[in-house]
């Protein structure tokens, strides 16, 4: 199970820095999870081509995996 904590703060940041509004908030959260799985970096990176400033933007997050034996719960905390 995947949970997102304080996602309103993340969405506010995204709305401020992104050149285009997100098409789907659930899809944006899945992109956060995808980036973490691929990079294992505790931050969400928005490429420069997708920002208002033309610079890469980063949002820190905390990843927690609670539980064991196949009954774990994942938290992405913003």
MOPAC internal coordinates of N, CA, C and O (Angstrom, degrees):
PM7 1SCF
backbone

  N    0.0000 0     0.00 0     0.00 0    0    0    0
  C    1.4454 1     0.00 0     0.00 0    1    0    0
  C    1.5269 1   108.12 1     0.00 0    2    1    0
  O    1.2310 1   120.42 1   -40.83 1    3    2    1
  N    1.3174 1   116.80 1   139.17 1    3    2    1
  C    1.4577 1   122.73 1   179.79 1    5    3    2
  C    1.5156 1   109.87 1  -115.49 1    6    5    3
  O    1.2310 1   121.02 1   -47.35 1    7    6    5
  N    1.3278 1   115.65 1   132.65 1    7    6    5
  C    1.4622 1   122.26 1   178.62 1    9    7    6
  C    1.5211 1   109.07 1  -125.81 1   10    9    7
  O    1.2310 1   121.10 1   -34.06 1   11   10    9
  N    1.3142 1   115.51 1   145.94 1   11   10    9
  C    1.4601 1   121.97 1   176.73 1   13   11   10
  C    1.5198 1   107.58 1  -118.53 1   14   13   11
  O    1.2310 1   120.70 1   -51.14 1   15   14   13
  N    1.3315 1   116.26 1   128.86 1   15   14   13
  C    1.4574 1   122.10 1  -175.74 1   17   15   14
  C    1.5223 1   109.15 1  -111.37 1   18   17   15
  O    1.2310 1   120.72 1   -51.44 1   19   18   17
  N    1.3297 1   116.22 1   128.56 1   19   18   17
  C    1.4604 1   123.61 1   178.91 1   21   19   18
  C    1.5304 1   111.66 1    63.17 1   22   21   19
  O    1.2310 1   120.71 1  -141.31 1   23   22   21
  N    1.3145 1   116.25 1    38.69 1   23   22   21
  C    1.4656 1   119.80 1  -179.20 1   25   23   22
  C    1.5218 1   112.65 1   -64.79 1   26   25   23
  O    1.2310 1   119.55 1   159.15 1   27   26   25
  N    1.3411 1   118.47 1   -20.85 1   27   26   25
  C    1.4694 1   120.57 1   178.22 1   29   27   26
  C    1.5300 1   110.36 1   -60.74 1   30   29   27
  O    1.2310 1   120.07 1   141.01 1   31   30   29
  N    1.3268 1   117.47 1   -38.99 1   31   30   29
  C    1.4669 1   120.77 1   178.12 1   33   31   30
  C    1.5293 1   110.34 1   -65.16 1   34   33   31
  O    1.2310 1   120.41 1   139.34 1   35   34   33
  N    1.3121 1   116.83 1   -40.66 1   35   34   33
  C    1.4621 1   120.72 1   178.02 1   37   35   34
  C    1.5276 1   110.95 1   -64.24 1   38   37   35
  O    1.2310 1   120.30 1   134.87 1   39   38   37
  N    1.3317 1   117.04 1   -45.13 1   39   38   37
  C    1.4675 1   119.92 1   179.25 1   41   39   38
  C    1.5264 1   111.12 1   -62.72 1   42   41   39
  O    1.2310 1   119.82 1   142.40 1   43   42   41
  N    1.3370 1   117.95 1   -37.60 1   43   42   41
  C    1.4702 1   121.13 1   178.19 1   45   43   42
  C    1.5251 1   110.11 1   -63.29 1   46   45   43
  O    1.2310 1   120.39 1   136.28 1   47   46   45
  N    1.3443 1   116.85 1   -43.72 1   47   46   45
  C    1.4654 1   120.69 1   176.65 1   49   47   46
  C    1.5259 1   110.15 1   -61.00 1   50   49   47
  O    1.2310 1   120.14 1   132.46 1   51   50   49
  N    1.3226 1   117.33 1   -47.54 1   51   50   49
  C    1.4611 1   121.67 1  -178.30 1   53   51   50
  C    1.5292 1   110.37 1   -59.22 1   54   53   51
  O    1.2310 1   120.69 1   133.84 1   55   54   53
  N    1.3274 1   116.29 1   -46.16 1   55   54   53
  C    1.4662 1   119.96 1  -179.91 1   57   55   54
  C    1.5295 1   111.35 1   -60.88 1   58   57   55
  O    1.2310 1   120.31 1   148.44 1   59   58   57
  N    1.3222 1   117.01 1   -31.56 1   59   58   57
  C    1.4604 1   121.82 1  -179.21 1   61   59   58
  C    1.5277 1   112.78 1   -75.69 1   62   61   59
  O    1.2310 1   120.01 1   141.62 1   63   62   61
  N    1.3327 1   117.58 1   -38.38 1   63   62   61
  C    1.4712 1   119.72 1  -172.38 1   65   63   62
  C    1.5251 1   114.89 1  -101.51 1   66   65   63
  O    1.2310 1   119.86 1   156.85 1   67   66   65
  N    1.3165 1   117.87 1   -23.15 1   67   66   65
  C    1.4685 1   120.49 1  -174.80 1   69   67   66
  C    1.5276 1   111.32 1   -75.41 1   70   69   67
  O    1.2310 1   120.89 1   -40.35 1   71   70   69
  N    1.3163 1   115.90 1   139.65 1   71   70   69
  C    1.4598 1   121.39 1   178.14 1   73   71   70
  C    1.5277 1   111.30 1   -69.02 1   74   73   71
  O    1.2310 1   120.54 1   146.58 1   75   74   73
  N    1.3231 1   116.57 1   -33.42 1   75   74   73
  C    1.4620 1   122.17 1   179.86 1   77   75   74
  C    1.5289 1   108.54 1  -123.66 1   78   77   75
  O    1.2310 1   119.85 1   -36.41 1   79   78   77
  N    1.3204 1   117.89 1   143.59 1   79   78   77
  C    1.4602 1   118.73 1   176.90 1   81   79   78
  C    1.5313 1   110.95 1   -66.52 1   82   81   79
  O    1.2310 1   121.00 1   -28.96 1   83   82   81
  N    1.3192 1   115.69 1   151.04 1   83   82   81
  C    1.4684 1   118.39 1   178.27 1   85   83   82
  C    1.5259 1   109.40 1   -66.14 1   86   85   83
  O    1.2310 1   121.15 1   -32.96 1   87   86   85
  N    1.3019 1   115.41 1   147.04 1   87   86   85
  C    1.4576 1   120.71 1   179.88 1   89   87   86
  C    1.5257 1   111.14 1   -79.72 1   90   89   87
  O    1.2310 1   120.93 1   148.55 1   91   90   89
  N    1.3178 1   115.82 1   -31.45 1   91   90   89
  C    1.4552 1   121.01 1  -176.24 1   93   91   90
  C    1.5217 1   108.83 1  -153.20 1   94   93   91
  O    1.2310 1   120.38 1   -57.66 1   95   94   93
  N    1.3113 1   116.89 1   122.34 1   95   94   93
  C    1.4662 1   119.44 1   178.69 1   97   95   94
  C    1.5242 1   112.10 1   -63.12 1   98   97   95
  O    1.2310 1   118.84 1   139.03 1   99   98   97
  N    1.3314 1   119.82 1   -40.97 1   99   98   97
  C    1.4724 1   118.68 1   175.39 1  101   99   98
  C    1.5362 1   112.09 1   -60.45 1  102  101   99
  O    1.2310 1   120.12 1   142.14 1  103  102  101
  N    1.3236 1   117.37 1   -37.86 1  103  102  101
  C    1.4658 1   120.27 1   178.53 1  105  103  102
  C    1.5236 1   110.69 1   -67.72 1  106  105  103
  O    1.2310 1   119.93 1   143.92 1  107  106  105
  N    1.3304 1   117.74 1   -36.08 1  107  106  105
  C    1.4556 1   120.99 1   177.63 1  109  107  106
  C    1.5312 1   110.28 1   -65.37 1  110  109  107
  O    1.2310 1   120.23 1   138.34 1  111  110  109
  N    1.3370 1   117.17 1   -41.66 1  111  110  109
  C    1.4670 1   120.02 1   177.38 1  113  111  110
  C    1.5216 1   110.86 1   -65.05 1  114  113  111
  O    1.2310 1   120.19 1   142.51 1  115  114  113
  N    1.3061 1   117.25 1   -37.49 1  115  114  113
  C    1.4716 1   119.73 1   176.25 1  117  115  114
  C    1.5232 1   110.68 1   -64.88 1  118  117  115
  O    1.2310 1   120.37 1   146.49 1  119  118  117
  N    1.3332 1   116.90 1   -33.51 1  119  118  117
  C    1.4558 1   119.85 1   176.80 1  121  119  118
  C    1.5263 1   110.74 1   -66.78 1  122  121  119
  O    1.2310 1   120.11 1   143.68 1  123  122  121
  N    1.3281 1   117.39 1   -36.32 1  123  122  121
  C    1.4686 1   121.24 1   174.57 1  125  123  122
  C    1.5285 1   109.12 1   -58.37 1  126  125  123
  O    1.2310 1   120.40 1   131.00 1  127  126  125
  N    1.3329 1   116.84 1   -49.00 1  127  126  125
  C    1.4676 1   121.62 1  -179.44 1  129  127  126
  C    1.5290 1   110.70 1   -63.37 1  130  129  127
  O    1.2310 1   120.29 1   138.37 1  131  130  129
  N    1.3259 1   117.05 1   -41.63 1  131  130  129
  C    1.4677 1   120.84 1   179.42 1  133  131  130
  C    1.5216 1   110.93 1   -61.53 1  134  133  131
  O    1.2310 1   120.96 1   133.00 1  135  134  133
  N    1.3360 1   115.78 1   -47.00 1  135  134  133
  C    1.4695 1   118.68 1   179.65 1  137  135  134
  C    1.5249 1   110.80 1   -60.12 1  138  137  135
  O    1.2310 1   120.41 1   137.22 1  139  138  137
  N    1.3390 1   116.82 1   -42.78 1  139  138  137
  C    1.4609 1   118.73 1  -179.52 1  141  139  138
  C    1.5314 1   110.72 1   -63.80 1  142  141  139
  O    1.2310 1   120.36 1   135.52 1  143  142  141
  N    1.3162 1   116.93 1   -44.48 1  143  142  141
  C    1.4739 1   119.99 1   179.81 1  145  143  142
  C    1.5295 1   111.09 1   -59.78 1  146  145  143
  O    1.2310 1   120.45 1   141.18 1  147  146  145
  N    1.3218 1   116.74 1   -38.82 1  147  146  145
  C    1.4638 1   120.58 1  -176.69 1  149  147  146
  C    1.5267 1   113.35 1   -78.46 1  150  149  147
  O    1.2310 1   119.88 1   145.12 1  151  150  149
  N    1.3308 1   117.84 1   -34.88 1  151  150  149
  C    1.4606 1   120.59 1  -173.01 1  153  151  150
  C    1.5222 1   114.18 1  -109.52 1  154  153  151
  O    1.2310 1   120.23 1   156.16 1  155  154  153
  N    1.3203 1   117.17 1   -23.84 1  155  154  153
  C    1.4708 1   123.32 1  -174.38 1  157  155  154
  C    1.5315 1   111.55 1    58.78 1  158  157  155
  O    1.2310 1   120.68 1  -154.81 1  159  158  157
  N    1.3262 1   116.31 1    25.19 1  159  158  157
  C    1.4580 1   122.43 1   176.26 1  161  159  158
  C    1.5242 1   108.55 1   -98.52 1  162  161  159
  O    1.2310 1   120.26 1   -45.25 1  163  162  161
  N    1.3270 1   117.10 1   134.75 1  163  162  161
  C    1.4617 1   121.65 1  -176.94 1  165  163  162
  C    1.5297 1   110.55 1   -84.92 1  166  165  163
  O    1.2310 1   121.25 1  -120.66 1  167  166  165
  N    1.3231 1   115.21 1    59.34 1  167  166  165
  C    1.4537 1   121.84 1   176.38 1  169  167  166
  C    1.5268 1   108.74 1  -162.52 1  170  169  167
  O    1.2310 1   121.85 1   -27.87 1  171  170  169
  N    1.3224 1   114.06 1   152.13 1  171  170  169
  C    1.4588 1   119.73 1   174.25 1  173  171  170
  C    1.5179 1   106.76 1  -100.96 1  174  173  171
  O    1.2310 1   120.25 1   -49.95 1  175  174  173
  N    1.3219 1   117.14 1   130.05 1  175  174  173
  C    1.4680 1   121.87 1  -177.67 1  177  175  174
  C    1.5299 1   108.92 1  -110.90 1  178  177  175
  O    1.2310 1   121.64 1   -53.51 1  179  178  177
  N    1.3070 1   114.48 1   126.49 1  179  178  177
  C    1.4587 1   121.46 1   173.95 1  181  179  178
  C    1.5224 1   106.91 1  -105.95 1  182  181  179
  O    1.2310 1   119.83 1   -63.96 1  183  182  181
  N    1.3337 1   117.93 1   116.04 1  183  182  181
  C    1.4748 1   121.12 1  -176.07 1  185  183  182
  C    1.5250 1   112.13 1   -60.28 1  186  185  183
  O    1.2310 1   121.04 1   -26.88 1  187  186  185
  N    1.3106 1   115.61 1   153.12 1  187  186  185
  C    1.4619 1   121.51 1  -176.89 1  189  187  186
  C    1.5264 1   112.69 1   -56.68 1  190  189  187
  O    1.2310 1   119.95 1   146.11 1  191  190  189
  N    1.3129 1   117.71 1   -33.89 1  191  190  189
  C    1.4689 1   120.98 1  -179.98 1  193  191  190
  C    1.5267 1   112.47 1   -66.92 1  194  193  191
  O    1.2310 1   120.19 1   165.26 1  195  194  193
  N    1.3227 1   117.23 1   -14.74 1  195  194  193
  C    1.4664 1   121.05 1  -177.48 1  197  195  194
  C    1.5226 1   113.07 1  -109.33 1  198  197  195
  O    1.2310 1   120.12 1  -169.56 1  199  198  197
  N    1.3468 1   117.37 1    10.44 1  199  198  197
  C    1.4624 1   120.08 1  -178.11 1  201  199  198
  C    1.5155 1   111.92 1  -111.84 1  202  201  199
  O    1.2310 1   120.95 1   -19.52 1  203  202  201
  N    1.3115 1   115.78 1   160.48 1  203  202  201
  C    1.4640 1   121.47 1   176.96 1  205  203  202
  C    1.5231 1   111.77 1   -70.87 1  206  205  203
  O    1.2310 1   120.94 1   147.75 1  207  206  205
  N    1.3239 1   115.80 1   -32.25 1  207  206  205
  C    1.4640 1   120.78 1  -175.78 1  209  207  206
  C    1.5166 1   113.33 1   -83.06 1  210  209  207
  O    1.2310 1   120.28 1   161.13 1  211  210  209
  N    1.3400 1   117.08 1   -18.87 1  211  210  209
  C    1.4500 1   120.20 1  -174.53 1  213  211  210
  C    1.5185 1   112.10 1    81.45 1  214  213  211
  O    1.2310 1   120.61 1  -173.90 1  215  214  213
  N    1.3413 1   116.43 1     6.10 1  215  214  213
  C    1.4629 1   121.73 1   176.56 1  217  215  214
  C    1.5249 1   108.61 1  -112.76 1  218  217  215
  O    1.2310 1   120.93 1   -29.82 1  219  218  217
  N    1.2976 1   115.82 1   150.18 1  219  218  217
  C    1.4616 1   120.38 1   174.79 1  221  219  218
  C    1.5304 1   108.47 1   -61.39 1  222  221  219
  O    1.2310 1   120.54 1   -44.04 1  223  222  221
  N    1.3189 1   116.57 1   135.96 1  223  222  221
  C    1.4604 1   121.86 1   178.97 1  225  223  222
  C    1.5223 1   108.45 1  -117.22 1  226  225  223
  O    1.2310 1   120.73 1   -35.05 1  227  226  225
  N    1.3323 1   116.20 1   144.95 1  227  226  225
  C    1.4672 1   121.76 1  -177.53 1  229  227  226
  C    1.5230 1   110.45 1  -130.12 1  230  229  227
  O    1.2310 1   121.19 1   -37.66 1  231  230  229
  N    1.3219 1   115.34 1   142.34 1  231  230  229
  C    1.4645 1   120.85 1   176.57 1  233  231  230
  C    1.5261 1   107.79 1  -126.30 1  234  233  231
  O    1.2310 1   119.94 1   -59.69 1  235  234  233
  N    1.3423 1   117.72 1   120.31 1  235  234  233
  C    1.4656 1   119.82 1  -179.03 1  237  235  234
  C    1.5268 1   111.45 1   -72.10 1  238  237  235
  O    1.2310 1   120.88 1   -30.30 1  239  238  237
  N    1.3095 1   115.93 1   149.70 1  239  238  237
  C    1.4563 1   121.26 1   175.90 1  241  239  238
  C    1.5180 1   108.89 1  -146.90 1  242  241  239
  O    1.2310 1   121.30 1   -12.90 1  243  242  241
  N    1.3075 1   115.12 1   167.10 1  243  242  241
  C    1.4632 1   120.29 1   176.03 1  245  243  242
  C    1.5234 1   107.09 1  -120.60 1  246  245  243
  O    1.2310 1   121.00 1   -46.45 1  247  246  245
  N    1.3138 1   115.69 1   133.55 1  247  246  245
  C    1.4569 1   122.58 1   179.33 1  249  247  246
  C    1.5245 1   108.19 1  -107.87 1  250  249  247
  O    1.2310 1   120.40 1   -48.41 1  251  250  249
  N    1.3338 1   116.83 1   131.59 1  251  250  249
  C    1.4573 1   121.48 1   175.94 1  253  251  250
  C    1.5186 1   108.95 1  -134.85 1  254  253  251
  O    1.2310 1   121.09 1   -43.04 1  255  254  253
  N    1.3202 1   115.52 1   136.96 1  255  254  253
  C    1.4582 1   122.01 1   175.25 1  257  255  254
  C    1.5272 1   106.17 1  -119.61 1  258  257  255
  O    1.2310 1   120.65 1   -71.34 1  259  258  257
  N    1.3285 1   116.36 1   108.66 1  259  258  257
  C    1.4507 1   122.07 1  -174.38 1  261  259  258
  C    1.5196 1   109.11 1  -107.27 1  262  261  259
  O    1.2310 1   120.64 1   -49.67 1  263  262  261
  N    1.3033 1   116.38 1   130.33 1  263  262  261
  C    1.4499 1   120.98 1   177.41 1  265  263  262
  C    1.5123 1   111.53 1   114.58 1  266  265  263
  O    1.2310 1   121.38 1     3.35 1  267  266  265
  N    1.3194 1   114.96 1  -176.65 1  267  266  265
  C    1.4582 1   120.73 1  -179.62 1  269  267  266
  C    1.5199 1   109.66 1  -161.25 1  270  269  267
  O    1.2310 1   121.04 1    -1.09 1  271  270  269
  N    1.3022 1   115.61 1   178.91 1  271  270  269
  C    1.4693 1   122.57 1   175.20 1  273  271  270
  C    1.5265 1   112.77 1    57.25 1  274  273  271
  O    1.2310 1   120.45 1  -141.80 1  275  274  273
  N    1.3144 1   116.74 1    38.20 1  275  274  273
  C    1.4531 1   120.49 1   177.36 1  277  275  274
  C    1.5125 1   114.48 1    80.29 1  278  277  275
  O    1.2310 1   119.81 1  -177.72 1  279  278  277
  N    1.3270 1   117.97 1     2.28 1  279  278  277
  C    1.4650 1   121.25 1  -179.48 1  281  279  278
  C    1.5154 1   110.15 1  -114.29 1  282  281  279
  O    1.2310 1   120.17 1  -140.50 1  283  282  281
  N    1.3149 1   117.28 1    39.50 1  283  282  281
  C    1.4561 1   119.49 1  -176.75 1  285  283  282
  C    1.5328 1   111.48 1   -84.49 1  286  285  283
  O    1.2310 1   121.98 1   -24.69 1  287  286  285
  N    1.3206 1   113.82 1   155.31 1  287  286  285
  C    1.4578 1   122.29 1   175.49 1  289  287  286
  C    1.5131 1   106.61 1  -123.24 1  290  289  287
  O    1.2310 1   120.37 1   -49.82 1  291  290  289
  N    1.3119 1   116.90 1   130.18 1  291  290  289
  C    1.4609 1   123.38 1  -179.46 1  293  291  290
  C    1.5149 1   108.87 1  -100.30 1  294  293  291
  O    1.2310 1   121.10 1   -43.93 1  295  294  293
  N    1.3404 1   115.50 1   136.07 1  295  294  293
  C    1.4579 1   121.74 1   176.41 1  297  295  294
  C    1.5255 1   108.60 1  -122.37 1  298  297  295
  O    1.2310 1   121.03 1   -47.35 1  299  298  297
  N    1.3208 1   115.64 1   132.65 1  299  298  297
  C    1.4546 1   122.30 1   168.91 1  301  299  298
  C    1.5290 1   104.53 1  -112.24 1  302  301  299
  O    1.2310 1   120.73 1   -65.95 1  303  302  301
  N    1.3245 1   116.22 1   114.05 1  303  302  301
  C    1.4559 1   121.57 1  -175.86 1  305  303  302
  C    1.5228 1   109.87 1  -107.10 1  306  305  303
  O    1.2310 1   120.79 1   -54.60 1  307  306  305
  N    1.3075 1   116.10 1   125.40 1  307  306  305
  C    1.4703 1   121.44 1  -178.59 1  309  307  306
  C    1.5183 1   110.13 1  -101.26 1  310  309  307
  O    1.2310 1   120.10 1   180.00 1  311  310  309

